[in-house]
Amino acid sequence: MAAVTFVSHDGEKCEAPLDEGCSLMQVATNNAIAGIDGDCGGEAACGTCHVIVDPTWADKVGPSGPEEEEMLSMNPERQATSRLSCQIKVSESWDGLTVQLPEFQM
Amino acid sequence: MSTARAVVVGASHAGAQLVASLRQEGWSGEIVLVGDESVLPYQRPPLSKAYLAGKCSLKELAIRSEDFYAKQDIKRVAATVKEIDRSAAELVLGTGDRLAYDALALCTGAHPRRLRAEGADLDGVHYLRRSSDVERIREDTIPGRNAVIVGGGYIGLETAASLRALGLHVTVLEAADRVLERVSAPEVSTFFTRVHEHEGVDVRNNASVEALVGDRRVQGVVLASGESVPADLVIIGIGIEPSTELAEAAGLVVADGILIDAQARTSDPTIVAAGDCTSQDVPRYGRRIRLESVPSAVEQAKVAAATICERDKVIAALPWFWSDQYDLKLQIAGLNTGYDDVVLSGDPTRDHDFTCYYLRQGELVAADCVNRPRDFMTSKRLLAQRAAVDVAALTAKVAV
């Protein structure tokens, strides 16, 4: 089964299955990934599901939208491939996807 | 593996978070989540929006998948709870069964305040809190029909926006002299009134309901002024009340909510509580507050789980809220209680995006941000840091 790897701030790796059609935030919360809160349930309203997409996957996953960009812009841990995971619809064709988690969700 | 059993009563945002956090905090014993709805715990905010509009299924609104509860070994029980027998450390369920607990968390939530007016029990009169409420409302949402919404708070306005999009004629009746009166500055009320009127909603302020009239089914709403507004369906959104009956009967201290401390402990330190059913004394605000907010419920639940696992976490109580109406995203950081000044960035009488900053003695206490996610995130951070705020700089920066 296609899987995504979440890498915590201190390097711990956690794998979860990529369920087609789910958001990456749902994949994380459904699999008890520590470090992704998703307090607003996926409305891009809270900014607590920040992930940094591995640069080799950035093209496939795509860039952030304008609203998402504004939510991320004030984040001190923001990087070039930062996304809100609730805004990423995952695909089963993304087996091997790797995303890094920030130290803090704000 | 411990044999201790943690029982969580109430399976909405707080309850669902609490059981997940218990495992994260290392609870290795049994976990039982008792809720009176048989469906998986689901997101409530979309009920008045995407779910009412028929844009998503209840399955899509599940907070976590069926699989999650199985994998985390969390047992879900669909039942009402009749009584907490504290001396025996047991719950009495509606079925008469008893369920023993070693740790207990109350996440009993809130229920809609009922309208006390003649005719309030007619067919076609609805409240909106649960998925089953929305499913009933949807049977009545036929384009061209007249919908009357009693209450111009967030639920009322969100519902108005959804029903307009479904092609109904919508009237909002607000008893106060402006919508959102309880929660926001006049400038914000004026803005939302303007937007709703532009979308074709008839917004009536100072409109108290005298009675609902109809044969078996509602046909109209009679106002205190004597005027009658035709109605094929009525949705009542006049606030919520914390569901505290169970706690009260068990002898826990209840003061506009089950009173909890910074560790989410009730007056019985072996019982924790979280979510809309709670109230707490918050030094920052110098008073007791009861929050009606998903993020606060989630935060309290995380702390409550940590307390059960004897870890030291405290509730920061930096509330925030959000509301979607039409293409507007309102994000609110903080609580504006006791504000003495308001500073605007943008012009709510003209623009489609603006921020209303609330100050108390020069300190930022809250911000209402409409289509301004950046201002929201900035405000959230400033509130957390309690940083001194140069308002002129704030408004200048965002004006670019």
HADDOCK unambig.tbl for C-alpha pairs under 7 A between the chains (distance, minus, plus):
assign (segid A and resid 29 and name CA) (segid B and resid 64 and name CA) 6.52 0.50 0.50
assign (segid A and resid 30 and name CA) (segid B and resid 64 and name CA) 5.20 0.50 0.50
assign (segid A and resid 30 and name CA) (segid B and resid 65 and name CA) 5.75 0.50 0.50
assign (segid A and resid 30 and name CA) (segid B and resid 68 and name CA) 5.23 0.50 0.50
assign (segid A and resid 31 and name CA) (segid B and resid 68 and name CA) 6.26 0.50 0.50
assign (segid A and resid 39 and name CA) (segid B and resid 295 and name CA) 5.75 0.50 0.50
assign (segid A and resid 39 and name CA) (segid B and resid 298 and name CA) 6.95 0.50 0.50
assign (segid A and resid 40 and name CA) (segid B and resid 295 and name CA) 6.85 0.50 0.50
assign (segid A and resid 41 and name CA) (segid B and resid 43 and name CA) 6.82 0.50 0.50
assign (segid A and resid 45 and name CA) (segid B and resid 322 and name CA) 6.99 0.50 0.50
assign (segid A and resid 67 and name CA) (segid B and resid 373 and name CA) 6.94 0.50 0.50
assign (segid A and resid 70 and name CA) (segid B and resid 373 and name CA) 5.64 0.50 0.50
assign (segid A and resid 70 and name CA) (segid B and resid 374 and name CA) 4.98 0.50 0.50
assign (segid A and resid 71 and name CA) (segid B and resid 373 and name CA) 5.38 0.50 0.50
assign (segid A and resid 71 and name CA) (segid B and resid 374 and name CA) 5.62 0.50 0.50
assign (segid A and resid 71 and name CA) (segid B and resid 377 and name CA) 6.42 0.50 0.50
assign (segid A and resid 74 and name CA) (segid B and resid 374 and name CA) 6.73 0.50 0.50
assign (segid A and resid 74 and name CA) (segid B and resid 377 and name CA) 6.49 0.50 0.50
assign (segid A and resid 74 and name CA) (segid B and resid 378 and name CA) 6.55 0.50 0.50
